[in-house]
Amino acid sequence: MRHRRDHTPSLFRAISSDRICRNILEWEVFHAAQTVMLYAPMRSEADIWPVAKRAMKAGKTVLLPVVRGQDILAVSIDKGTLYRVSDFGVREPMGEEFCPIHIELILAPGLAFDRFGNRLGYGGGYYDRFFPRTPALRCGIAFGAQVVRNVPCEGNDAKLHYVAVEEGIFQV
């Protein structure tokens, strides 16, 4: 799946990312949430950075994940945030941990998703360990080609509530 996404033309990924962003920005769940955690895109992931910018402009608390050991911490960002590049090559904010029980919506990346709420990540289990620590609604972010019939899952895999693609956002 990663190979297919990585080899999708960059123009197509940019247009598709824009459509995904528009769907999120028009979504009532996004409008209602005051605290949103998303991700800094890496490699060929859908670029939802415009959502972060609009959320900050709207006065929402915007968070990014930071990997520490085997866990993800949520760290608040704003226009003046300083960043570092992680060992995974991801832009991470430098700051204090935000209490995850106050997060209302998480927009999470992945390699593959299905209509049952299953998400295939990159194999580290970071989001699967983080999701149970927060009552937030969880939405996977994907290009349509990443939605498959069935994603293999195990007992410790945390399910999503929604998946956002170019065509819209569907509840699972």
C-alpha positions as a printed Julia matrix, in Angstrom:
172×3 Matrix{Float64}:
   0.0    0.0    0.0
   2.82   2.42   0.85
   4.51   1.66  -2.49
   1.3    2.45  -4.38
   0.77   5.7   -2.46
   4.43   6.72  -2.83
   4.23   6.24  -6.59
   1.03   8.21  -7.07
   1.88  11.4   -9.0
   2.46  14.35  -6.66
  -0.07  16.53  -8.52
  -2.77  13.91  -7.95
  -1.83  13.69  -4.25
  -1.98  17.48  -3.94
  -5.42  17.71  -5.58
  -6.69  14.81  -3.49
  -5.26  16.33  -0.29
  -7.06  19.57  -1.06
 -10.38  17.72  -1.47
  -9.85  15.88   1.82
  -9.09  19.19   3.57
 -12.25  20.78   2.17
 -14.31  17.85   3.44
 -12.83  18.19   6.92
 -13.27  21.97   7.0
 -16.96  21.58   6.07
 -17.57  18.73   8.55
 -19.84  19.5   11.51
 -17.71  17.31  13.82
 -14.66  19.44  13.01
 -16.63  22.65  13.57
 -17.85  21.45  16.97
 -14.41  20.35  18.22
 -12.38  22.97  20.06
  -9.31  20.73  20.49
  -8.05  18.89  17.41
  -5.03  16.64  17.04
  -3.71  16.03  13.55
  -0.37  15.09  12.05
   2.49  16.65  10.13
   2.44  14.74   6.84
   5.45  12.7    5.87
   6.42  11.2    2.54
   3.27  10.66   0.49
   0.6   11.01   3.22
  -2.38  13.25   2.58
  -1.33  16.8    3.4
  -3.85  18.18   5.87
  -1.66  21.05   7.05
  -4.21  23.59   5.69
  -6.67  22.18   8.26
  -4.19  22.97  11.05
  -3.78  26.53   9.8
  -7.55  27.12   9.57
  -8.12  25.54  12.99
  -5.54  27.85  14.58
  -7.07  30.85  12.81
 -10.48  29.83  14.2
  -9.08  29.77  17.74
  -9.06  26.01  18.2
  -6.38  24.26  20.22
  -4.31  22.38  17.64
  -2.07  19.48  18.61
   0.55  17.36  16.88
   1.89  13.99  17.99
   5.4   13.66  19.35
   6.96  10.21  19.72
   8.69   9.61  23.05
   9.96   6.08  23.53
   7.06   3.78  22.66
   4.36   6.41  23.15
   2.8    9.41  21.46
   2.41  12.66  23.36
   0.11  15.43  22.16
   1.79  18.86  22.0
  -0.01  22.12  21.3
   1.12  24.27  18.36
   0.64  27.87  17.26
   2.28  30.29  14.84
   5.36  30.64  17.06
   5.96  26.94  17.69
   9.5   25.65  17.23
   9.92  22.23  15.58
  12.52  19.52  15.35
  12.79  16.61  12.93
  12.22  13.26  14.64
  14.12  10.03  14.06
  11.27   9.08  11.69
  11.81  12.24   9.63
   8.6   13.83  10.93
   8.29  17.46  11.99
   7.52  17.47  15.73
   6.72  20.5   17.9
   8.86  21.28  20.89
   6.69  21.89  23.92
   4.85  20.44  26.87
   2.47  17.5   26.75
  -1.23  18.34  26.42
  -3.55  16.21  28.55
  -5.16  13.7   26.13
  -8.48  13.55  28.01
  -9.23  17.05  26.65
  -8.8   16.13  22.97
 -12.08  16.11  21.06
 -11.04  15.02  17.55
  -8.01  13.15  16.22
  -7.17  13.09  12.5
  -4.82  10.13  12.08
  -2.71   8.92   9.15
  -2.21   5.31   8.12
  -1.42   2.96   5.28
  -4.85   1.36   4.86
  -8.36   1.66   6.27
 -11.59  -0.27   5.98
 -15.28   0.52   6.48
 -15.29  -1.33   9.81
 -13.05   1.26  11.5
  -9.83  -0.71  11.23
  -6.59   1.12  10.5
  -3.27  -0.27   9.35
  -0.5    1.99  10.6
   3.22   1.71  10.14
   3.68  -1.16  12.59
   4.79   0.63  15.76
   1.4    0.61  17.5
   1.82   4.23  18.6
  -1.73   5.34  17.8
  -3.18   2.06  19.11
  -1.59   2.81  22.49
  -2.57   6.49  22.39
  -6.24   6.21  21.36
  -7.45   4.53  24.59
  -5.98   7.44  26.61
  -8.45   9.93  25.12
 -12.22  10.13  24.62
 -11.66  11.89  21.27
 -13.47  10.94  18.1
 -10.97   9.3   15.76
 -10.92   9.91  12.02
  -8.52   8.23   9.62
  -7.21  10.35   6.75
  -6.7    8.55   3.47
  -6.7    8.74  -0.26
  -9.57   6.67  -1.65
  -7.17   3.98  -2.91
  -6.12   3.34   0.71
  -9.61   2.16   1.69
  -9.72  -1.6    1.28
 -12.26  -4.34   1.91
 -10.66  -5.62   5.13
  -7.67  -4.46   7.15
  -6.06  -7.21   9.23
  -6.52  -6.39  12.89
  -5.58  -7.74  16.3
  -7.18  -7.39  19.71
  -5.06  -4.39  20.7
  -5.84  -2.4   17.52
  -7.98   0.65  18.3
 -10.86   1.32  15.92
 -11.7    4.59  14.22
 -15.08   6.33  14.23
 -14.71   7.94  10.77
 -12.54   7.9    7.66
 -12.05  11.0    5.49
 -11.25  10.58   1.79
 -11.58  12.75  -1.32
 -15.24  11.82  -1.8
 -16.31  12.68   1.73
 -16.22  11.46   5.31
 -17.89   8.21   6.23
 -18.82   6.95   9.66
 -17.77   3.41  10.51
